[in-house]
Amino acid sequence: MRKNFKSITQTLALPVLVLAVQNIVIFWNHYFNDFGFPWDFPLNYYAIVAFWTSLVRQGVFPSWIPFQSMGLPMNLSLQSGIHYPPLWLFPLFKMDYTLHAAVVFQCLHVLLGAIGMYAFLRLTLKSSSLAVVGAFIFQFFGGFYSNAEHVDIIRAYAFIPWLFFFFTIAKADQRWRWRFLLIPLGLLFLFTGGYPGNQISGMLILALYVFFQLIDHFYQTKNIRATFQLSLLILSFTLIGIGLSFYHLGPAALYSDYLYRSASYAAELRATFWLPQYPGLFLENTVVPGEISMTSAFVTLPALVAFTYVSISDLRKYWYILAVMFISLILAAGENTFVGHLLWEFIAPLKYSRFPSSDYRMFIVIPLIFFAVLTLKALHEGKVPWKTFVLRTGIVLLWFGQAVYISYPEFAIRPVYKAVIVLLLSVWFLFSLRFDKKLAKIKGIYPFLPILLLASLDAARVFPLMSQTWQVASFSNFYQVRGWPLLDEQGRLLTHRILENLPAQRPARIEKDRIDYSWEGYITGRYIYNDLVPHLLKSAHLVNAHDIYKHFMLQEWTPLFLEVSEDDLPRTAFEISIEELEAKSRSNSLSHPESFEQVRYGINDVQYRVSLNRPYLVIENEMYFPGWIARLKWGDGESVVPAVPVNDVFRGWILPAGNYVMTAEFHFPNSALFVAVSLIASSVWVVMILFWRRISTSFSVTISENPGRNG
């Protein structure tokens, strides 16, 4: 394995260098001139990561977030990135998660995706030169730039080519067999770092990709036993990957009943990719209808032109990749097609996708680039007849003209004259690649260098027109110019001072306009009633639905006291009328000398001094969630009391009479189970790595040299 790893490293060195240079050129301003990404990027996406990385750096893991949306569990904030391993490099190496650091982190993910595309193409096409061309084009993919505001979508886009690489069956070269071992790692990164919609689409499309390959494998080998063994091996690593990610997936899966989902909200914001959006494959997203961040599938004109010349034999040979592309086209269209409508009606998880265009574009683009690069090879080898070339050239002119026409109804050629030039140059290059005998004799990457130049020219044509979705100047001053605090007097992130400024008693919550720094609790440690995004918990939406509830939650810490009898002590939930709650909230206090005093309002814990003459149900204007417990200490004794829900919203405590210190703590329920599953999966994975040679031999997996049809 060591020899194989060294060989692969040498194979990757030059391509990675080429892609790294391309990445630096594209993001030069982001790396060196304080440019950043717009809209959502510097808001919640940034703030929550700055929040938890700063706390972890100071030795506190924030299981509970008290500063936003009246309080919520961190484990249910699936877009926080707290379970995404690479983000832990920041607290581990004591680095601040500054705005610039966040930008660089994202730019490197784009490079990571391009390298993954190289690995996939190198594996399937057995040509480093063609793989470099495809990866180079892939790094221009418009989704990286139109969706730049959405960090988890960009991360998912970066992982998907790697997952194609890990899940590809068709390869005889033993150096690459170890890639199955990396399936769990790829899934871990997708689940913990990617957008939930991309996770659903990723698992669905990758499952189909593997299934189609297994069909092709059986067709080629006629060996049902080998095909079954291969499917079992891939399934095993997939389950390990899910197990590795269970510490992240488990909380949302087991406690989904506490999460709020609005079907109308999802439908309202649904963005699809269908015929009106197809011009976005080579035109700027500003002329394509729909949400501007979700419409660009730009892959450069040279790639689209090359794809048009793909041979029927290559489509038959790699039918399983074509099938993935076709199904993704249907799913990306959402309910714009009859088939898509049926799929969305009968496959429940698909309904959770708010942005089908975002979720499935990548699975259209990867096959498109694959076939485009494959066509370059066919043209260079003289496999495209001249009659076919002429016919396909006509098709190129048709789809180009139609796309320009629907994007510019007056057929104003001036806005796209550069595109016309790139189109004609691309056709001329492909003509030369096919019919120039001198060019046919040149080997390696050299015959394809013009396509890299043309792709770069095309990107230079489109990217400036898309600048509003991926370029913001003076980005480090984003907060400062808006009058929002981000740094202290020493230039440190304010998040570092959250622990220093924890109050003895929680002050009143602040309700803010959603776009007026409503996420500031993550940065400043102030207690914000709402958030930039809709409330995560159902209970928070119940609060919004009742003015009395809302008024109560907006107040500073205000406990309410209801006397309880011995019969009430075993109860696990309480319901009180809104009228009674209103009356209690207006006038509710303990008689002297009883007291219930909050002495420290922490993040995962709250401390109280208690003196009660009788048992009470204490209702706090705090959010209830399973996992809140109270430790009662008096003298040498200690007992544990679980929180109880009041009206399915408020955090209640059934407290005994006595004088004691009470510490309320939050531990996400069943965390030990989630972690145990991930640890068991990790152990199984390590064992399979250590015994991989024996396992792969015992499985006797037969992988054909060229699994597709040869006709």
Secondary structure, DSSP 8 states (H G I E B T S, - for coil): -HHHHHHHHHHHHHHHHHHHHHHHHHTHHHHHS--B--TTIIIIIHHHHHHHHHHHHTT---SEE-SSTT-EEGGG-TTS-TT-GGGGHHHHTT----HHHHHHHHHHHHHHHHHHHHHHHHHHH--HHHHHHHHHHHTT-THHHHSTT-HHHHHHHHHHHHHHHHH------GGGGGGGGGHHHHHHHHHHHS-HHHHHHHHHHHHHHHHHHHHHHHHHH--HHHHHHHHHHHHHHHHHHHHHTHHHHHHHHHTGGGB---HHHHHHT----SGGGGGGGTS-GGGSSS-GGG------HHHHHHHHT--HHHHHHTHHHHHHHHHHHHHHTGGGSHHHHHHHHH-GGGGG-S-HHHHHHHHHHHHHHHHHHHHHHHHHTT-S-HHHHHHHHHHHHHHHHHHHHHHSTT---GGGHHHHHHHHHHHHHHHHHHH-HHHHT--TTGGGHHHHHHHHHHHHHHGGGGGGGT-BSSGGGTTGGGT---B-TTS-BGGGGTTTT--SS----B---TTTTTTTHHHH---BSS-SS--SBHHHHHHHH-HHHHHHHHSSS--EEEE--GGGTT-S-B---HHHHHHHHHS----TT-EEEEEEE-SSEEEEEEEESS-EEEEEEEE--TTEEEEEEETTEEEEEE-EEETTTEEEEEE-SEEEEEEEEE--TTHHHHHHHHHHHHHHHHHHHHTHHHHHHHHT----SS-S---
